[in-house]
């Protein structure tokens, strides 16, 4: 398993987290605690990457 951003102390991009989420779904592991943590990490990454509308 890859380390999460909290394990590494750095924030991963939404694209990186999304790739890991997709791999879990493909492996039939959606709904696991790991999947839920990744969704939270992805939401946080999206929030930091999206610029506010003008």
mmCIF file of the N, C-alpha and C atoms, coordinates in Angstrom:
data_MODEL
# 
_entry.id   MODEL 
# 
loop_
_atom_site.group_PDB 
_atom_site.id 
_atom_site.type_symbol 
_atom_site.label_atom_id 
_atom_site.label_alt_id 
_atom_site.label_comp_id 
_atom_site.label_asym_id 
_atom_site.label_entity_id 
_atom_site.label_seq_id 
_atom_site.pdbx_PDB_ins_code 
_atom_site.Cartn_x 
_atom_site.Cartn_y 
_atom_site.Cartn_z 
_atom_site.occupancy 
_atom_site.B_iso_or_equiv 
_atom_site.pdbx_formal_charge 
_atom_site.auth_seq_id 
_atom_site.auth_comp_id 
_atom_site.auth_asym_id 
_atom_site.auth_atom_id 
_atom_site.pdbx_PDB_model_num 
ATOM 1   N N  . UNK A 1 1  ? 0.822   -1.178 0.000   1.00 0.00 ? 1  UNK A N  1 
ATOM 2   C CA . UNK A 1 1  ? 0.000   0.000  0.000   1.00 0.00 ? 1  UNK A CA 1 
ATOM 3   C C  . UNK A 1 1  ? 0.872   1.250  0.000   1.00 0.00 ? 1  UNK A C  1 
ATOM 4   N N  . UNK A 1 2  ? 0.468   2.251  -0.743  1.00 0.00 ? 2  UNK A N  1 
ATOM 5   C CA . UNK A 1 2  ? 1.207   3.500  -0.776  1.00 0.00 ? 2  UNK A CA 1 
ATOM 6   C C  . UNK A 1 2  ? 0.924   4.312  0.474   1.00 0.00 ? 2  UNK A C  1 
ATOM 7   N N  . UNK A 1 3  ? 1.868   5.113  0.888   1.00 0.00 ? 3  UNK A N  1 
ATOM 8   C CA . UNK A 1 3  ? 1.610   5.972  2.037   1.00 0.00 ? 3  UNK A CA 1 
ATOM 9   C C  . UNK A 1 3  ? 0.627   7.067  1.670   1.00 0.00 ? 3  UNK A C  1 
ATOM 10  N N  . UNK A 1 4  ? -0.172  7.481  2.618   1.00 0.00 ? 4  UNK A N  1 
ATOM 11  C CA . UNK A 1 4  ? -1.095  8.587  2.388   1.00 0.00 ? 4  UNK A CA 1 
ATOM 12  C C  . UNK A 1 4  ? -0.358  9.884  2.617   1.00 0.00 ? 4  UNK A C  1 
ATOM 13  N N  . UNK A 1 5  ? -0.999  11.005 2.294   1.00 0.00 ? 5  UNK A N  1 
ATOM 14  C CA . UNK A 1 5  ? -0.349  12.292 2.487   1.00 0.00 ? 5  UNK A CA 1 
ATOM 15  C C  . UNK A 1 5  ? -0.029  12.527 3.950   1.00 0.00 ? 5  UNK A C  1 
ATOM 16  N N  . UNK A 1 6  ? -0.880  12.052 4.858   1.00 0.00 ? 6  UNK A N  1 
ATOM 17  C CA . UNK A 1 6  ? -0.597  12.247 6.278   1.00 0.00 ? 6  UNK A CA 1 
ATOM 18  C C  . UNK A 1 6  ? 0.619   11.430 6.706   1.00 0.00 ? 6  UNK A C  1 
ATOM 19  N N  . UNK A 1 7  ? 0.844   10.282 6.065   1.00 0.00 ? 7  UNK A N  1 
ATOM 20  C CA . UNK A 1 7  ? 2.015   9.468  6.367   1.00 0.00 ? 7  UNK A CA 1 
ATOM 21  C C  . UNK A 1 7  ? 3.290   10.166 5.892   1.00 0.00 ? 7  UNK A C  1 
ATOM 22  N N  . UNK A 1 8  ? 3.204   10.825 4.741   1.00 0.00 ? 8  UNK A N  1 
ATOM 23  C CA . UNK A 1 8  ? 4.384   11.436 4.140   1.00 0.00 ? 8  UNK A CA 1 
ATOM 24  C C  . UNK A 1 8  ? 4.573   12.881 4.554   1.00 0.00 ? 8  UNK A C  1 
ATOM 25  N N  . UNK A 1 9  ? 3.518   13.520 5.045   1.00 0.00 ? 9  UNK A N  1 
ATOM 26  C CA . UNK A 1 9  ? 3.613   14.917 5.418   1.00 0.00 ? 9  UNK A CA 1 
ATOM 27  C C  . UNK A 1 9  ? 3.488   15.850 4.233   1.00 0.00 ? 9  UNK A C  1 
ATOM 28  N N  . UNK A 1 10 ? 3.183   15.334 3.051   1.00 0.00 ? 10 UNK A N  1 
ATOM 29  C CA . UNK A 1 10 ? 3.014   16.147 1.854   1.00 0.00 ? 10 UNK A CA 1 
ATOM 30  C C  . UNK A 1 10 ? 1.657   15.849 1.247   1.00 0.00 ? 10 UNK A C  1 
ATOM 31  N N  . UNK A 1 11 ? 1.109   16.825 0.565   1.00 0.00 ? 11 UNK A N  1 
ATOM 32  C CA . UNK A 1 11 ? -0.201  16.647 -0.049  1.00 0.00 ? 11 UNK A CA 1 
ATOM 33  C C  . UNK A 1 11 ? -0.028  16.139 -1.472  1.00 0.00 ? 11 UNK A C  1 
ATOM 34  N N  . UNK A 1 12 ? -0.722  15.052 -1.776  1.00 0.00 ? 12 UNK A N  1 
ATOM 35  C CA . UNK A 1 12 ? -0.685  14.519 -3.142  1.00 0.00 ? 12 UNK A CA 1 
ATOM 36  C C  . UNK A 1 12 ? -1.735  15.239 -3.984  1.00 0.00 ? 12 UNK A C  1 
ATOM 37  N N  . UNK A 1 13 ? -1.533  15.220 -5.284  1.00 0.00 ? 13 UNK A N  1 
ATOM 38  C CA . UNK A 1 13 ? -2.501  15.836 -6.180  1.00 0.00 ? 13 UNK A CA 1 
ATOM 39  C C  . UNK A 1 13 ? -3.768  14.992 -6.238  1.00 0.00 ? 13 UNK A C  1 
ATOM 40  N N  . UNK A 1 14 ? -4.859  15.634 -6.629  1.00 0.00 ? 14 UNK A N  1 
ATOM 41  C CA . UNK A 1 14 ? -6.120  14.919 -6.783  1.00 0.00 ? 14 UNK A CA 1 
ATOM 42  C C  . UNK A 1 14 ? -5.978  13.814 -7.816  1.00 0.00 ? 14 UNK A C  1 
ATOM 43  N N  . UNK A 1 15 ? -5.193  14.051 -8.858  1.00 0.00 ? 15 UNK A N  1 
ATOM 44  C CA . UNK A 1 15 ? -5.002  13.043 -9.899  1.00 0.00 ? 15 UNK A CA 1 
ATOM 45  C C  . UNK A 1 15 ? -4.298  11.798 -9.342  1.00 0.00 ? 15 UNK A C  1 
ATOM 46  N N  . UNK A 1 16 ? -3.307  11.999 -8.484  1.00 0.00 ? 16 UNK A N  1 
ATOM 47  C CA . UNK A 1 16 ? -2.609  10.865 -7.872  1.00 0.00 ? 16 UNK A CA 1 
ATOM 48  C C  . UNK A 1 16 ? -3.557  10.041 -7.002  1.00 0.00 ? 16 UNK A C  1 
ATOM 49  N N  . UNK A 1 17 ? -4.329  10.742 -6.188  1.00 0.00 ? 17 UNK A N  1 
ATOM 50  C CA . UNK A 1 17 ? -5.259  10.051 -5.301  1.00 0.00 ? 17 UNK A CA 1 
ATOM 51  C C  . UNK A 1 17 ? -6.342  9.357  -6.118  1.00 0.00 ? 17 UNK A C  1 
ATOM 52  N N  . UNK A 1 18 ? -6.822  10.032 -7.165  1.00 0.00 ? 18 UNK A N  1 
ATOM 53  C CA . UNK A 1 18 ? -7.859  9.451  -8.011  1.00 0.00 ? 18 UNK A CA 1 
ATOM 54  C C  . UNK A 1 18 ? -7.372  8.154  -8.654  1.00 0.00 ? 18 UNK A C  1 
ATOM 55  N N  . UNK A 1 19 ? -6.132  8.117  -9.070  1.00 0.00 ? 19 UNK A N  1 
ATOM 56  C CA . UNK A 1 19 ? -5.580  6.900  -9.672  1.00 0.00 ? 19 UNK A CA 1 
ATOM 57  C C  . UNK A 1 19 ? -5.603  5.749  -8.673  1.00 0.00 ? 19 UNK A C  1 
ATOM 58  N N  . UNK A 1 20 ? -5.291  6.049  -7.424  1.00 0.00 ? 20 UNK A N  1 
ATOM 59  C CA . UNK A 1 20 ? -5.312  5.001  -6.403  1.00 0.00 ? 20 UNK A CA 1 
ATOM 60  C C  . UNK A 1 20 ? -6.743  4.557  -6.104  1.00 0.00 ? 20 UNK A C  1 
ATOM 61  N N  . UNK A 1 21 ? -7.677  5.518  -6.098  1.00 0.00 ? 21 UNK A N  1 
ATOM 62  C CA . UNK A 1 21 ? -9.095  5.183  -5.899  1.00 0.00 ? 21 UNK A CA 1 
ATOM 63  C C  . UNK A 1 21 ? -9.570  4.259  -7.018  1.00 0.00 ? 21 UNK A C  1 
ATOM 64  N N  . UNK A 1 22 ? -9.228  4.599  -8.252  1.00 0.00 ? 22 UNK A N  1 
ATOM 65  C CA . UNK A 1 22 ? -9.637  3.775  -9.398  1.00 0.00 ? 22 UNK A CA 1 
ATOM 66  C C  . UNK A 1 22 ? -9.078  2.357  -9.299  1.00 0.00 ? 22 UNK A C  1 
ATOM 67  N N  . UNK A 1 23 ? -7.843  2.248  -8.829  1.00 0.00 ? 23 UNK A N  1 
ATOM 68  C CA . UNK A 1 23 ? -7.241  0.919  -8.670  1.00 0.00 ? 23 UNK A CA 1 
ATOM 69  C C  . UNK A 1 23 ? -7.996  0.101  -7.625  1.00 0.00 ? 23 UNK A C  1 
ATOM 70  N N  . UNK A 1 24 ? -8.393  0.740  -6.530  1.00 0.00 ? 24 UNK A N  1 
ATOM 71  C CA . UNK A 1 24 ? -9.161  0.022  -5.505  1.00 0.00 ? 24 UNK A CA 1 
ATOM 72  C C  . UNK A 1 24 ? -10.517 -0.426 -6.042  1.00 0.00 ? 24 UNK A C  1 
ATOM 73  N N  . UNK A 1 25 ? -11.174 0.448  -6.792  1.00 0.00 ? 25 UNK A N  1 
ATOM 74  C CA . UNK A 1 25 ? -12.474 0.093  -7.377  1.00 0.00 ? 25 UNK A CA 1 
ATOM 75  C C  . UNK A 1 25 ? -12.305 -1.077 -8.339  1.00 0.00 ? 25 UNK A C  1 
ATOM 76  N N  . UNK A 1 26 ? -11.273 -1.030 -9.164  1.00 0.00 ? 26 UNK A N  1 
ATOM 77  C CA . UNK A 1 26 ? -11.026 -2.115 -10.120 1.00 0.00 ? 26 UNK A CA 1 
ATOM 78  C C  . UNK A 1 26 ? -10.755 -3.437 -9.410  1.00 0.00 ? 26 UNK A C  1 
ATOM 79  N N  . UNK A 1 27 ? -10.171 -3.348 -8.224  1.00 0.00 ? 27 UNK A N  1 
ATOM 80  C CA . UNK A 1 27 ? -9.874  -4.549 -7.445  1.00 0.00 ? 27 UNK A CA 1 
ATOM 81  C C  . UNK A 1 27 ? -11.060 -4.997 -6.593  1.00 0.00 ? 27 UNK A C  1 
ATOM 82  N N  . UNK A 1 28 ? -12.169 -4.269 -6.698  1.00 0.00 ? 28 UNK A N  1 
ATOM 83  C CA . UNK A 1 28 ? -13.358 -4.626 -5.929  1.00 0.00 ? 28 UNK A CA 1 
ATOM 84  C C  . UNK A 1 28 ? -13.269 -4.237 -4.469  1.00 0.00 ? 28 UNK A C  1 
ATOM 85  N N  . UNK A 1 29 ? -12.465 -3.233 -4.173  1.00 0.00 ? 29 UNK A N  1 
ATOM 86  C CA . UNK A 1 29 ? -12.249 -2.842 -2.781  1.00 0.00 ? 29 UNK A CA 1 
ATOM 87  C C  . UNK A 1 29 ? -12.909 -1.515 -2.415  1.00 0.00 ? 29 UNK A C  1 
ATOM 88  N N  . UNK A 1 30 ? -13.877 -1.075 -3.219  1.00 0.00 ? 30 UNK A N  1 
ATOM 89  C CA . UNK A 1 30 ? -14.624 0.134  -2.876  1.00 0.00 ? 30 UNK A CA 1 
ATOM 90  C C  . UNK A 1 30 ? -15.417 -0.137 -1.606  1.00 0.00 ? 30 UNK A C  1 
ATOM 91  N N  . UNK A 1 31 ? -15.506 0.858  -0.751  1.00 0.00 ? 31 UNK A N  1 
ATOM 92  C CA . UNK A 1 31 ? -16.236 0.710  0.499   1.00 0.00 ? 31 UNK A CA 1 
ATOM 93  C C  . UNK A 1 31 ? -15.373 0.302  1.675   1.00 0.00 ? 31 UNK A C  1 
ATOM 94  N N  . UNK A 1 32 ? -14.105 0.010  1.426   1.00 0.00 ? 32 UNK A N  1 
ATOM 95  C CA . UNK A 1 32 ? -13.200 -0.360 2.515   1.00 0.00 ? 32 UNK A CA 1 
ATOM 96  C C  . UNK A 1 32 ? -12.750 0.910  3.250   1.00 0.00 ? 32 UNK A C  1 
ATOM 97  N N  . UNK A 1 33 ? -12.227 0.762  4.445   1.00 0.00 ? 33 UNK A N  1 
ATOM 98  C CA . UNK A 1 33 ? -11.715 1.942  5.156   1.00 0.00 ? 33 UNK A CA 1 
ATOM 99  C C  . UNK A 1 33 ? -10.647 2.688  4.346   1.00 0.00 ? 33 UNK A C  1 
ATOM 100 N N  . UNK A 1 34 ? -9.799  1.967  3.645   1.00 0.00 ? 34 UNK A N  1 
ATOM 101 C CA . UNK A 1 34 ? -8.770  2.600  2.804   1.00 0.00 ? 34 UNK A CA 1 
ATOM 102 C C  . UNK A 1 34 ? -9.415  3.463  1.723   1.00 0.00 ? 34 UNK A C  1 
ATOM 103 N N  . UNK A 1 35 ? -10.456 2.933  1.095   1.00 0.00 ? 35 UNK A N  1 
ATOM 104 C CA . UNK A 1 35 ? -11.194 3.668  0.062   1.00 0.00 ? 35 UNK A CA 1 
ATOM 105 C C  . UNK A 1 35 ? -11.783 4.945  0.645   1.00 0.00 ? 35 UNK A C  1 
ATOM 106 N N  . UNK A 1 36 ? -12.381 4.856  1.815   1.00 0.00 ? 36 UNK A N  1 
ATOM 107 C CA . UNK A 1 36 ? -12.983 6.022  2.458   1.00 0.00 ? 36 UNK A CA 1 
ATOM 108 C C  . UNK A 1 36 ? -11.926 7.081  2.766   1.00 0.00 ? 36 UNK A C  1 
ATOM 109 N N  . UNK A 1 37 ? -10.769 6.670  3.261   1.00 0.00 ? 37 UNK A N  1 
ATOM 110 C CA . UNK A 1 37 ? -9.687  7.623  3.543   1.00 0.00 ? 37 UNK A CA 1 
ATOM 111 C C  . UNK A 1 37 ? -9.223  8.303  2.258   1.00 0.00 ? 37 UNK A C  1 
ATOM 112 N N  . UNK A 1 38 ? -9.138  7.531  1.180   1.00 0.00 ? 38 UNK A N  1 
ATOM 113 C CA . UNK A 1 38 ? -8.722  8.111  -0.099  1.00 0.00 ? 38 UNK A CA 1 
ATOM 114 C C  . UNK A 1 38 ? -9.737  9.122  -0.613  1.00 0.00 ? 38 UNK A C  1 
ATOM 115 N N  . UNK A 1 39 ? -11.026 8.838  -0.425  1.00 0.00 ? 39 UNK A N  1 
ATOM 116 C CA . UNK A 1 39 ? -12.047 9.798  -0.841  1.00 0.00 ? 39 UNK A CA 1 
ATOM 117 C C  . UNK A 1 39 ? -11.894 11.113 -0.087  1.00 0.00 ? 39 UNK A C  1 
ATOM 118 N N  . UNK A 1 40 ? -11.609 11.018 1.196   1.00 0.00 ? 40 UNK A N  1 
ATOM 119 C CA . UNK A 1 40 ? -11.400 12.227 1.995   1.00 0.00 ? 40 UNK A CA 1 
ATOM 120 C C  . UNK A 1 40 ? -10.156 12.974 1.534   1.00 0.00 ? 40 UNK A C  1 
ATOM 121 N N  . UNK A 1 41 ? -9.105  12.233 1.245   1.00 0.00 ? 41 UNK A N  1 
ATOM 122 C CA . UNK A 1 41 ? -7.870  12.857 0.757   1.00 0.00 ? 41 UNK A CA 1 
ATOM 123 C C  . UNK A 1 41 ? -8.104  13.515 -0.600  1.00 0.00 ? 41 UNK A C  1 
ATOM 124 N N  . UNK A 1 42 ? -8.858  12.839 -1.468  1.00 0.00 ? 42 UNK A N  1 
ATOM 125 C CA . UNK A 1 42 ? -9.162  13.380 -2.797  1.00 0.00 ? 42 UNK A CA 1 
ATOM 126 C C  . UNK A 1 42 ? -9.961  14.675 -2.668  1.00 0.00 ? 42 UNK A C  1 
ATOM 127 N N  . UNK A 1 43 ? -10.973 14.682 -1.795  1.00 0.00 ? 43 UNK A N  1 
ATOM 128 C CA . UNK A 1 43 ? -11.795 15.878 -1.606  1.00 0.00 ? 43 UNK A CA 1 
ATOM 129 C C  . UNK A 1 43 ? -10.941 17.045 -1.120  1.00 0.00 ? 43 UNK A C  1 
ATOM 130 N N  . UNK A 1 44 ? -10.020 16.788 -0.206  1.00 0.00 ? 44 UNK A N  1 
ATOM 131 C CA . UNK A 1 44 ? -9.131  17.840 0.294   1.00 0.00 ? 44 UNK A CA 1 
ATOM 132 C C  . UNK A 1 44 ? -8.220  18.344 -0.823  1.00 0.00 ? 44 UNK A C  1 
ATOM 133 N N  . UNK A 1 45 ? -7.719  17.430 -1.640  1.00 0.00 ? 45 UNK A N  1 
ATOM 134 C CA . UNK A 1 45 ? -6.830  17.811 -2.740  1.00 0.00 ? 45 UNK A CA 1 
ATOM 135 C C  . UNK A 1 45 ? -7.582  18.653 -3.760  1.00 0.00 ? 45 UNK A C  1 
ATOM 136 N N  . UNK A 1 46 ? -8.794  18.260 -4.087  1.00 0.00 ? 46 UNK A N  1 
ATOM 137 C CA . UNK A 1 46 ? -9.615  19.024 -5.042  1.00 0.00 ? 46 UNK A CA 1 
ATOM 138 C C  . UNK A 1 46 ? -9.846  20.443 -4.498  1.00 0.00 ? 46 UNK A C  1 
ATOM 139 N N  . UNK A 1 47 ? -10.142 20.507 -3.205  1.00 0.00 ? 47 UNK A N  1 
ATOM 140 C CA . UNK A 1 47 ? -10.422 21.797 -2.577  1.00 0.00 ? 47 UNK A CA 1 
ATOM 141 C C  . UNK A 1 47 ? -9.223  22.738 -2.688  1.00 0.00 ? 47 UNK A C  1 
ATOM 142 N N  . UNK A 1 48 ? -8.022  22.222 -2.553  1.00 0.00 ? 48 UNK A N  1 
ATOM 143 C CA . UNK A 1 48 ? -6.833  23.064 -2.632  1.00 0.00 ? 48 UNK A CA 1 
ATOM 144 C C  . UNK A 1 48 ? -6.430  23.378 -4.070  1.00 0.00 ? 48 UNK A C  1 
ATOM 145 N N  . UNK A 1 49 ? -6.835  22.534 -5.018  1.00 0.00 ? 49 UNK A N  1 
ATOM 146 C CA . UNK A 1 49 ? -6.438  22.738 -6.420  1.00 0.00 ? 49 UNK A CA 1 
ATOM 147 C C  . UNK A 1 49 ? -7.382  23.644 -7.191  1.00 0.00 ? 49 UNK A C  1 
ATOM 148 N N  . UNK A 1 50 ? -8.623  23.719 -6.774  1.00 0.00 ? 50 UNK A N  1 
ATOM 149 C CA . UNK A 1 50 ? -9.610  24.520 -7.510  1.00 0.00 ? 50 UNK A CA 1 
ATOM 150 C C  . UNK A 1 50 ? -9.505  25.970 -7.087  1.00 0.00 ? 50 UNK A C  1 
ATOM 151 N N  . UNK A 1 51 ? -9.382  26.842 -8.084  1.00 0.00 ? 51 UNK A N  1 
ATOM 152 C CA . UNK A 1 51 ? -9.318  28.268 -7.793  1.00 0.00 ? 51 UNK A CA 1 
ATOM 153 C C  . UNK A 1 51 ? -10.727 28.835 -7.736  1.00 0.00 ? 51 UNK A C  1 
ATOM 154 N N  . UNK A 1 52 ? -10.960 29.781 -6.838  1.00 0.00 ? 52 UNK A N  1 
ATOM 155 C CA . UNK A 1 52 ? -12.299 30.376 -6.745  1.00 0.00 ? 52 UNK A CA 1 
ATOM 156 C C  . UNK A 1 52 ? -12.667 31.104 -8.040  1.00 0.00 ? 52 UNK A C  1 
ATOM 157 N N  . UNK A 1 53 ? -13.957 31.077 -8.344  1.00 0.00 ? 53 UNK A N  1 
ATOM 158 C CA . UNK A 1 53 ? -14.442 31.778 -9.539  1.00 0.00 ? 53 UNK A CA 1 
ATOM 159 C C  . UNK A 1 53 ? -14.321 33.280 -9.330  1.00 0.00 ? 53 UNK A C  1 
ATOM 160 N N  . UNK A 1 54 ? -14.085 33.988 -10.419 1.00 0.00 ? 54 UNK A N  1 
ATOM 161 C CA . UNK A 1 54 ? -13.913 35.443 -10.337 1.00 0.00 ? 54 UNK A CA 1 
ATOM 162 C C  . UNK A 1 54 ? -15.228 36.144 -10.101 1.00 0.00 ? 54 UNK A C  1 
# 
